[in-house]
Amino acid sequence: MRLWLYAAGLATGAAFCVLFTGEVSRDYGARFDPSSLAALSGYSVFWVMLGAAACALLVGSAGRVRFVLVLPAAALYSLLAAYGPPPLGPDGWEVLLREIRTDLYAAANTMYAEPVPYDLSPGVLFAIVPMAMVVVAFAASATLYEGAPVVSVAVLGLTIGVLSTVSFEDGVGPFFAAFLVGAVGLLLSSAGVGRGLLPVGIAAGAAVAVLVLLLPRAPLAEYTISPGAIDWTRIGAGDTSRLGVQADVGDYLTTGREAELLRIRSEEPLFWRGGTLDHFDGVRWSSTVRPGEDDGYEVAPGVQTRLVVQSVQVLNARTELVFGGYRIVKTSLPDGYVEQLPDGSWVASEPFEEGDYYRVLSAVPQPTAAQLATAGTDYPPYVREKFLQLPEDTPGVVGETAGRIQRRYAPSNPYETARAVERYLLYDGGFVYNLDVSYRRADRAIEEFLGEGREGFCTQFATSMALILREMGIPSRVVYGATTGERVGEDEYVVTGSNMHTWVEVFFPGVGWYPFDPTPGFGLPRVMEANAPRAPVSGAAASPIPENPALRPGDLPERPRTPEAPIPERPTRGEQPGAAPAGEGGLPLWPFSVAAALSLIALPPLAKRALVARGRPADLYRDLSGRLRDALPPGRSSLADSPALTVGERLALLSGALGLDGRPFEEFARAYSEHLYGVGVSRRRLSGAYRRALREYGRLPGWRRALAALNPASLLLRARRRSGEGWAALVKRLRRIPGRIR
């Protein structure tokens, strides 16, 4: 049994290595002591975490002192892994503690602001290693000393599930397969199954493990496996100060696509801008905008602008975002109540609610095509650093698409390049606007969209344009907000959940940020591109979806409703950020994983409660004997399984092994035996004896009774006996059929 426990524990502990990239952080590479375990292993986190799991298993097997040893052992191993042997003198300890404090502070910022995996640094390693050791040590203790292997399996399995979720299922498969084999072996061996059945169970576990490793790579995998926990269309940001702001935008869709969110009066139809996202990690967008930062100019001095006043009434919405045309320069809200961020967006200190009203003044940039074309490439350093960022694992199809566009259109400046990318996505690339598209493999979503898929909605189109432009050396960012909405009167528009939209802004030196919308069927309002409009396209090259009529002043027809969400900072309730409510992406997987794990843990006690609820004498006996059996360690739980034992002998053996007073159990055994032999024992007498036996059972420590309640061993034994009895009865009936079975 220990073999299977240790195999599952080693697999789970080693699985923590998926939280690291395998590369040493440039900022902290010199901070690793040459004699640290990380350095000695060649900075291979796998061996460090495997050693941590092995150490934790030894601690969890240390008998009475296991709980005393676990924290010191975790601290010492973490210290050796990250910093090497500790210094001997007090001065050395003072320096080391100061270094650890600095590294842990940096690690907290890294783990908060950056997605998994992390570069290897002493602080992050020092923070994560104790987590792995405590989990593995607890799992070992639960099986070896509390007799609850199901708790061990649940803890280790849930840990691997969490690692799979936070790492986006990247690299967890082999560890889960090894854990699965160990878990199956542990449960079967602890349940007291026969020698003949144990190899069969282990073989079945191994077969499932092989399927876990091979099925995701099978030709039909993408049609049968949908890792819905992640999707690059569910984009968000990690800035806590903005989290409620952008998450609330996603919450709009919980009230439905037709929910009226805003009523806006404006002399010009505009796109109502909410905010921007500038960092893409391959899975999601995030915002690195921080209040008080200076990102330079949004619109350069000297660029012509058009002033537009808008009156905004909040309807069925709750958000801190101040919506308005780009760029808002003034609001009617009190000073101190709203704040302008470096990206030109505005946020309120408290959420707006239904009935709130405010006015904004926007200075809509009106640069000419000549200004944009001659802007050049002299980008400020902060623009290059932030808005040319690409993930390290950017799919090759992004660069291939950029090269194809360069060869096809031969643009001579960044403005022509941006128009070429826009045109390619709108018309010439064969892309189709489709609200029902679902990219089932999040790790290949960009590759599929730009490759053979070529179907999507605004989030895919905006993301693709931004990444292609960055690949071509042109700074860009994704913008979330809303299209104009339905025109309900003169200069009056109603914005609903279906108007949520994303588009792109591109930076031009000497001009500032200028918008582009690469989504087929949409187009910027004329006032937003008055002096540099999108080139008209005629004939077969035109968009398969007509231009949005709601964006044309003077036209009353309502535009086709497009259930697109903005890009919030993280998945929110009810809807996935950046995706429409139906058909555009699945719900997050982690809540279902956690619910499934909790259901699995709760199943044994619920099943036991249901079986005893009938109150029949046989049910009371099975419940009492099952409680006693499940409270024993696995090695001793089968001591009273012999069918030759009487009721009294079985209860006496089990209660004695637990150190309980045997008299209440003897009283129940006598009453139940008399019931079996038809002496006429009253139900009241039997129930009273059962309650007195339960009171004696209640003298066991609470933790032991809790682990016994979670232990399914008695249920498995009962199921095995019932199946054996059923099979024997079936064979007996068949033997009665003449000429069939002898």
Secondary structure, 3 states (H helix, E strand, C coil): CHHHHHHHHHHHHHHHHHHEEEEECCCCHHHCCCCCHHHHCCCCHHHHHHHHHHHHHHHHCCHHHHHHHHHHHHHHHHHHHHHCCCCCCHHHHHHHHHHHHHHHHHHHHHHHHCCCCEEECHHHHHHHHHHHHHHHHHHHHHHHCCCCHHHHHHHHHHHHHHHHHHCCCCCCHHHHHHHHHHHHHHHHHHCCCCCCHHHHHHHHHHHHHHHHHHHHHCCCHHHHCCCCCCCCCCCCCCCHHHHHHHHHHHHHHHHCCCCEEEEEEECCCCCEEEEEECEECCCCEECCCCCCCCCCCCECCCCCEEEEEEEEEECCCCEEEECECCCEEEECCCECCEEECCCCCEEEEEEECCCCEEEEEEEEECCCHHHHHCCCCCCCHHHHHHHCCCCCCCCHHHHHHHHHHHHHHCCCCHHHHHHHHHHHHHHHCCCEECCCCCCCCHHHHHHHHHHHHCEECHHHHHHHHHHHHHHCCCCEEEEEEECCCEEEECCEEEEEHHHEEEEEEEEECCCEEEEECCCCCCCCCHHHHCCCCCCCCCHHHCCCCCCCHHHCCCCCCCCCCCCCCCCCCCCCCCCCCCCCCCCCCCCCCHHHHHHHHHHHHHHHHHHHHHHHCCCCHHHHHHHHHHHHHHHCCCCCCCCCCCCCCCHHHHHHHHHHHCCCCCHHHHHHHHHHHHHHCCCCCCHHHHHHHHHHHHHHHCCCCHHHHHHHHHCCHHHHHHHHHHHHHHHHHHHHHHHCCCCCCC
